[in-house]
């Protein structure tokens, strides 16, 4: 009998797949390449920071889980946190890490298995923003390692990816087209994804 895997994807516009003319984003592409039977819920919202995601997380994820199911949560944010508005970043790095820690603690209490996808770079925001996002991604990775949570990095890889950067700059400076989302999906698929999905959870 197949497992009842219920998987929520929560985060920002990259999770939602903004800019993809195929309306699949990286979430749809990763799911299409996953052999397991998954009931998936895309909870990405444009311009959401870690603060926004933390506040709404369990209000939205909770009703989509079942006590007897194999419940999963894919978390991806941080790109909006590091964007400067009015001379300051939208969310300080320490606060972003606190928000991630709170969500991971919520997963532990609810027996929901988490996986974190690092923040993609916002190319049009400039080199300084990419550097801030890269540093934040490193700190997020360290936090995940300390809690034995899988983390998939994307920032540095996509910042130098010609397809991602070209499509982002041809659009709104942040979101790529179908080719860029395919590159992001490939990063996720070749890392820990299949191992994480295939690991049975209580």
C-alpha positions as CSV (number, residue, x, y, z in Angstrom):
1,X,0.0,0.0,0.0
2,X,1.4,3.4,-0.9
3,X,2.1,6.0,1.7
4,X,-0.1,9.0,2.2
5,X,2.5,11.7,1.7
6,X,1.1,15.2,2.2
7,X,3.6,17.9,1.3
8,X,3.3,21.6,1.7
9,X,5.6,24.1,0.0
10,X,5.7,27.4,1.9
11,X,7.6,30.6,1.0
12,X,7.7,33.5,-1.4
13,X,7.2,34.2,-5.1
14,X,9.9,31.8,-6.2
15,X,7.9,29.0,-4.5
16,X,4.8,30.3,-6.2
17,X,6.7,30.2,-9.6
18,X,6.1,33.8,-10.6
19,X,7.4,34.5,-14.1
20,X,7.1,31.0,-15.5
21,X,5.1,31.0,-18.7
22,X,4.3,27.3,-18.1
23,X,2.9,28.0,-14.6
24,X,4.9,25.2,-13.0
25,X,7.8,26.9,-11.3
26,X,10.4,24.7,-9.6
27,X,7.8,23.1,-7.4
28,X,5.8,21.7,-10.3
29,X,9.0,20.5,-12.0
30,X,10.4,18.8,-8.9
31,X,7.1,17.0,-8.2
32,X,6.8,15.9,-11.8
33,X,10.2,14.2,-11.5
34,X,9.3,12.5,-8.2
35,X,8.1,8.9,-8.4
36,X,6.2,8.9,-5.1
37,X,2.5,9.6,-5.0
38,X,2.4,13.0,-3.3
39,X,-0.5,15.3,-2.3
40,X,1.1,18.7,-2.7
41,X,0.0,22.2,-1.7
42,X,1.8,25.3,-3.0
43,X,1.6,28.0,-0.3
44,X,4.0,30.5,-1.9
45,X,3.0,34.2,-1.7
46,X,4.8,37.0,-3.6
47,X,6.9,39.5,-1.6
48,X,6.6,37.3,1.6
49,X,9.5,37.6,4.0
50,X,10.4,35.1,6.7
51,X,8.3,37.1,9.0
52,X,5.3,36.7,6.8
53,X,5.9,33.0,6.3
54,X,6.4,32.4,10.0
55,X,3.2,34.1,11.0
56,X,1.0,32.2,8.5
57,X,2.8,28.9,8.5
58,X,0.7,26.7,10.8
59,X,-2.5,28.4,10.1
60,X,-2.1,27.2,6.5
61,X,-0.1,24.0,6.9
62,X,-2.0,22.6,9.8
63,X,-5.3,22.0,8.0
64,X,-3.5,20.3,5.2
65,X,-1.9,17.6,7.4
66,X,-3.5,14.4,8.8
67,X,-2.4,12.6,12.0
68,X,-2.0,9.3,10.2
69,X,-0.2,10.7,7.1
70,X,3.4,11.2,6.2
71,X,3.4,15.0,6.6
72,X,6.2,17.0,5.0
73,X,7.0,20.8,4.8
74,X,9.4,22.4,2.2
75,X,10.4,25.8,3.4
76,X,12.0,28.5,1.2
77,X,12.4,32.1,2.0
78,X,15.1,34.8,2.6
79,X,15.4,36.5,-0.8
80,X,12.9,39.2,0.2
81,X,14.5,39.6,3.6
82,X,17.8,40.7,2.1
83,X,16.3,43.3,-0.3
84,X,16.9,46.9,0.8
85,X,14.0,49.3,1.2
86,X,14.5,52.8,2.6
87,X,18.2,52.1,3.3
88,X,17.7,48.9,5.3
89,X,17.0,45.3,4.6
90,X,13.4,44.2,5.1
91,X,14.3,41.6,7.7
92,X,17.6,41.4,9.6
93,X,19.5,38.2,9.2
94,X,19.3,37.2,12.9
95,X,15.5,37.6,12.8
96,X,15.3,35.6,9.6
97,X,17.2,32.8,11.3
98,X,15.0,33.0,14.4
99,X,11.9,32.6,12.1
100,X,13.4,29.6,10.5
101,X,14.2,28.1,13.9
102,X,10.6,28.7,15.1
103,X,9.2,26.9,12.0
104,X,11.6,24.0,12.4
105,X,10.6,23.7,16.1
106,X,7.0,23.7,15.1
107,X,7.8,20.8,12.7
108,X,9.4,18.8,15.5
109,X,6.4,19.3,17.8
110,X,3.9,18.3,15.1
111,X,6.0,15.4,13.7
112,X,6.2,17.1,10.3
113,X,9.4,16.4,8.3
114,X,11.0,19.6,7.1
115,X,13.4,20.3,4.2
116,X,14.8,23.8,3.5
117,X,15.6,25.2,0.1
118,X,17.9,28.2,0.2
119,X,16.9,31.6,-1.1
120,X,17.5,32.2,-4.8
121,X,19.4,35.4,-5.7
122,X,17.5,38.5,-6.9
123,X,19.8,39.4,-9.8
124,X,18.3,42.8,-10.5
125,X,18.8,44.0,-7.0
126,X,22.6,44.1,-7.5
127,X,25.8,42.4,-6.3
128,X,25.4,43.6,-2.7
129,X,22.1,41.9,-2.4
130,X,23.4,38.7,-3.8
131,X,26.2,38.7,-1.3
132,X,23.8,39.3,1.6
133,X,21.7,36.5,0.4
134,X,24.7,34.2,0.1
135,X,25.7,34.9,3.6
136,X,22.2,34.4,4.9
137,X,22.0,31.1,3.0
138,X,25.3,29.9,4.7
139,X,23.8,30.7,8.1
140,X,20.6,28.9,7.3
141,X,22.5,25.9,6.2
142,X,24.5,25.9,9.5
143,X,21.2,26.1,11.4
144,X,19.7,23.2,9.5
145,X,22.9,21.1,10.0
146,X,22.6,21.7,13.8
147,X,19.1,20.3,13.7
148,X,19.7,17.5,11.3
149,X,17.4,19.1,8.7
150,X,18.3,18.8,5.0
151,X,19.2,22.1,3.3
152,X,19.6,22.6,-0.4
153,X,21.7,25.6,-1.4
154,X,20.7,27.6,-4.5
155,X,22.1,31.2,-4.1
156,X,25.6,31.0,-5.4
157,X,24.8,28.4,-8.0
158,X,22.0,30.5,-9.6
159,X,23.9,33.8,-9.3
160,X,26.4,32.6,-11.9
161,X,23.9,30.5,-13.9
162,X,23.6,32.1,-17.4
163,X,20.0,30.9,-17.9
164,X,18.8,32.1,-14.6
165,X,20.5,35.5,-14.8
166,X,19.5,36.1,-18.4
167,X,15.9,35.3,-17.9
168,X,15.7,37.2,-14.6
169,X,17.1,40.4,-16.3
170,X,14.8,40.0,-19.3
171,X,11.8,40.0,-16.9
172,X,11.4,41.9,-13.7
173,X,15.0,41.5,-12.5
174,X,14.1,38.7,-10.0
175,X,12.0,36.0,-11.5
176,X,13.2,33.8,-14.4
177,X,11.2,32.1,-17.1
178,X,10.8,28.3,-17.6
179,X,14.5,27.7,-18.3
180,X,15.6,29.3,-15.0
181,X,13.0,27.4,-13.0
182,X,14.2,24.2,-14.7
183,X,17.8,25.1,-13.5
184,X,16.5,25.6,-9.9
185,X,14.5,22.4,-10.0
186,X,17.7,20.5,-11.2
187,X,19.6,21.8,-8.2
188,X,17.0,20.4,-5.9
189,X,16.6,17.1,-7.7
190,X,20.3,16.3,-7.8
191,X,20.8,17.0,-4.1
192,X,19.0,15.4,-1.1
193,X,15.4,15.5,-2.5
194,X,14.8,11.9,-3.5
195,X,16.5,10.5,-0.4
196,X,14.4,12.8,1.8
197,X,11.1,11.8,0.1
198,X,11.9,8.1,0.1
199,X,12.7,8.1,3.9
200,X,9.5,6.9,5.7
201,X,8.3,9.2,8.4
202,X,6.1,8.3,11.4
